[in-house]
Amino acid sequence: MSTVKAAVFASGTGSNFQAIIETKDLTCDVVLLVCDKPEAGAVEKAARFGIPSIVFDPKDYPSKADYEQFLIQKLQEANVTWIFLAGYMRIVGPALLQAFANRIINIHPSLLPEFPGKDAIGQAYHAGASSTGVTVHYVDEGIDTGPIIAQEPLEIFPTDSEETLKKRIQKIEHELYPQVINKLLQSK
């Protein structure tokens, strides 16, 4: 059991969340899932693995600063020191960025700076790009603009559909993200 405690933020199916928590010899303990969508598959996965969840609706708060303050309090109560974004579809605001300065990382399904933001796989596919990939980066105040930690390229085949490309990207994500987390935490 590690002394480093982490939270994963997710908004969707939770495939990267699952890849992280199923990693043998992970250099941290994932002690919390934070999710902004009660119906997200990640919530069910957290329950199955016995990981507590904070599920919130941003509309229940007067502002982003208010729900981020709520999250900061819960993260501090759980002694979380790192945050891993795994398909979390919200821009992280100043409150979280300050409270966890240089301790929030994200995985993005493109070779940044190409295809930032939502639907990066679709952006690359519909642009007719010959390659794309996966990026793990620190989170800053921009959209997918933080310092890059690691990247892995992937050729887009002429026979790829958007769905086959997505599956190939996810395979890389599920291997790369836990590896980067381990290397990053071992170096700290």
C-alpha positions as CSV (number, residue, x, y, z in Angstrom):
1,M,0.0,0.0,0.0
2,S,1.4,3.4,-1.0
3,T,1.5,6.5,1.0
4,V,0.5,8.6,-2.0
5,K,-3.3,9.0,-2.3
6,A,-4.9,9.9,-5.6
7,A,-8.3,10.8,-7.0
8,V,-9.5,10.0,-10.5
9,F,-11.9,12.5,-12.1
10,A,-14.1,11.0,-14.9
11,S,-17.3,11.8,-16.7
12,G,-17.8,8.8,-18.9
13,T,-17.5,5.0,-19.1
14,G,-14.4,4.9,-16.8
15,S,-12.2,2.7,-19.0
16,N,-9.1,4.7,-18.1
17,F,-10.1,4.8,-14.5
18,Q,-10.4,1.0,-14.6
19,A,-7.0,0.6,-16.3
20,I,-5.4,2.7,-13.6
21,I,-7.0,0.8,-10.7
22,E,-6.3,-2.6,-12.2
23,T,-2.6,-1.8,-12.6
24,K,-0.4,-4.1,-10.5
25,D,2.2,-2.3,-8.5
26,L,0.6,1.2,-9.0
27,T,2.7,3.7,-7.1
28,C,-0.3,5.3,-5.4
29,D,-3.6,4.3,-3.9
30,V,-6.7,5.5,-5.8
31,V,-9.0,6.4,-2.9
32,L,-11.7,8.4,-4.6
33,L,-13.6,8.8,-7.9
34,V,-14.9,12.3,-8.7
35,C,-17.7,12.3,-11.3
36,D,-19.9,15.1,-12.6
37,K,-22.4,12.7,-14.2
38,P,-24.4,10.4,-11.9
39,E,-25.2,8.0,-14.9
40,A,-21.6,7.6,-15.9
41,G,-20.2,4.1,-16.1
42,A,-17.2,5.2,-14.0
43,V,-19.5,5.4,-11.0
44,E,-20.6,1.8,-11.3
45,K,-16.9,0.7,-11.8
46,A,-15.9,2.5,-8.6
47,A,-18.6,0.8,-6.6
48,R,-17.6,-2.6,-8.0
49,F,-13.9,-2.0,-7.0
50,G,-15.0,-0.6,-3.6
51,I,-13.7,2.9,-4.3
52,P,-15.7,5.8,-2.8
53,S,-17.3,8.2,-5.2
54,I,-18.2,11.9,-5.1
55,V,-20.9,12.4,-7.7
56,F,-22.0,16.0,-8.1
57,D,-24.0,18.1,-10.5
58,P,-22.4,21.4,-11.3
59,K,-25.8,22.9,-11.7
60,D,-26.4,22.4,-8.0
61,Y,-23.8,25.1,-7.2
62,P,-23.9,28.8,-7.9
63,S,-20.5,28.8,-9.6
64,K,-17.5,26.6,-10.6
65,A,-15.6,28.1,-7.7
66,D,-18.3,26.9,-5.3
67,Y,-18.3,23.3,-6.5
68,E,-14.5,23.2,-6.7
69,Q,-14.3,24.4,-3.1
70,F,-16.6,21.5,-2.2
71,L,-14.4,19.1,-4.1
72,I,-11.2,20.5,-2.5
73,Q,-12.7,19.9,0.9
74,K,-13.6,16.3,0.1
75,L,-10.2,15.7,-1.5
76,Q,-8.4,17.1,1.5
77,E,-10.5,15.0,3.9
78,A,-9.4,11.9,1.9
79,N,-5.7,13.1,2.0
80,V,-5.5,13.1,-1.8
81,T,-2.3,14.6,-3.1
82,W,-2.7,13.8,-6.9
83,I,-5.5,14.1,-9.3
84,F,-5.7,12.1,-12.5
85,L,-8.2,13.3,-15.1
86,A,-9.5,10.3,-17.1
87,G,-12.2,11.5,-19.5
88,Y,-13.3,14.3,-17.2
89,M,-15.1,16.6,-19.5
90,R,-14.9,19.9,-17.5
91,I,-12.3,22.6,-17.5
92,V,-10.5,22.6,-14.2
93,G,-10.8,26.0,-12.6
94,P,-8.4,28.2,-10.6
95,A,-9.4,26.8,-7.2
96,L,-8.5,23.2,-8.0
97,L,-5.4,24.3,-10.0
98,Q,-4.1,26.3,-7.0
99,A,-4.9,23.7,-4.4
100,F,-3.2,20.9,-6.4
101,A,-0.6,22.9,-8.3
102,N,1.5,20.7,-10.5
103,R,-0.3,17.6,-9.2
104,I,-3.2,17.3,-11.8
105,I,-2.5,15.3,-14.9
106,N,-4.7,14.5,-17.9
107,I,-4.7,12.0,-20.7
108,H,-5.8,13.2,-24.1
109,P,-6.5,11.2,-27.3
110,S,-4.3,13.1,-29.7
111,L,-0.7,14.2,-30.1
112,L,-1.1,17.7,-28.6
113,P,-1.0,20.4,-29.6
114,E,-3.0,18.9,-32.5
115,F,-6.7,18.3,-31.9
116,P,-7.2,19.7,-28.4
117,G,-10.6,19.8,-26.7
118,K,-13.6,17.6,-27.2
119,D,-13.8,14.7,-29.7
120,A,-10.1,14.7,-30.6
121,I,-10.5,11.3,-32.2
122,G,-13.3,12.5,-34.4
123,Q,-11.4,15.7,-35.2
124,A,-8.3,13.7,-36.4
125,Y,-10.4,11.2,-38.3
126,H,-12.6,13.8,-40.1
127,A,-9.5,16.0,-40.9
128,G,-8.0,13.0,-42.8
129,A,-4.9,13.0,-40.6
130,S,-2.5,10.2,-41.3
131,S,-1.5,9.9,-37.6
132,T,-2.7,10.8,-34.2
133,G,-1.8,9.4,-30.8
134,V,-2.1,9.9,-27.0
135,T,-0.7,12.6,-24.8
136,V,-0.4,12.7,-21.0
137,H,0.1,16.3,-19.7
138,Y,0.0,18.5,-16.7
139,V,-3.3,20.5,-16.4
140,D,-3.1,24.2,-16.6
141,E,-5.8,26.9,-17.0
142,G,-6.1,26.3,-20.8
143,I,-7.7,23.5,-22.7
144,D,-5.2,20.7,-23.2
145,T,-2.3,23.3,-23.1
146,G,-0.3,22.1,-20.1
147,P,3.3,20.8,-20.2
148,I,3.5,17.5,-22.0
149,I,4.8,14.5,-19.9
150,A,4.6,11.7,-22.5
151,Q,3.2,11.0,-26.0
152,E,2.7,7.9,-28.1
153,P,1.9,8.2,-31.8
154,L,-0.5,6.1,-33.7
155,E,-0.8,5.7,-37.5
156,I,-4.4,6.1,-38.8
157,F,-5.0,3.4,-41.4
158,P,-7.0,4.0,-44.5
159,T,-9.2,1.1,-43.4
160,D,-9.9,2.7,-39.9
161,S,-13.4,3.7,-39.0
162,E,-13.8,6.3,-36.3
163,E,-14.8,3.4,-34.0
164,T,-11.7,1.2,-34.8
165,L,-9.5,4.2,-34.3
166,K,-11.1,4.9,-30.9
167,K,-10.4,1.3,-29.8
168,R,-6.8,1.5,-30.9
169,I,-6.4,4.9,-29.1
170,Q,-7.9,3.4,-25.9
171,K,-5.6,0.5,-26.0
172,I,-2.6,2.9,-25.9
173,E,-4.3,5.0,-23.2
174,H,-4.9,2.0,-20.9
175,E,-1.2,1.1,-21.1
176,L,0.4,4.5,-21.2
177,Y,-1.5,6.4,-18.5
178,P,-0.6,3.9,-15.6
179,Q,3.0,3.7,-16.8
180,V,3.3,7.5,-16.7
181,I,1.6,7.8,-13.3
182,N,4.1,5.3,-11.9
183,K,7.2,7.0,-13.4
184,L,6.0,10.4,-12.4
185,L,5.3,9.4,-8.8
186,Q,8.5,7.5,-8.5
187,S,10.5,10.6,-9.5
188,K,8.8,12.8,-7.0
